[in-house]
Amino acid sequence: MAANLEIIRNWTKEQYLQVMSDAHKEVYGYRATGYVPYCEWDLSSLRKEFIRLCEMMDEQERYYDEE
């Protein structure tokens, strides 16, 4: 699930907040609700974290594809 930078570049904070819980669950196995206060983050921080989570998902996918 590579982050398509062209698509997410113009996302609003609300759009990031809608997908952060799913992305966090995909990487860590649980939703961040109550653990990570994404709603308090600024747009730039949300974007960076979303890209980081997408990179981690890609890395996990490659790892499991090798098995």
Helices and strands as residue ranges (DSSP letters): H 5-8, H 13-28, G 38-40, H 43-66
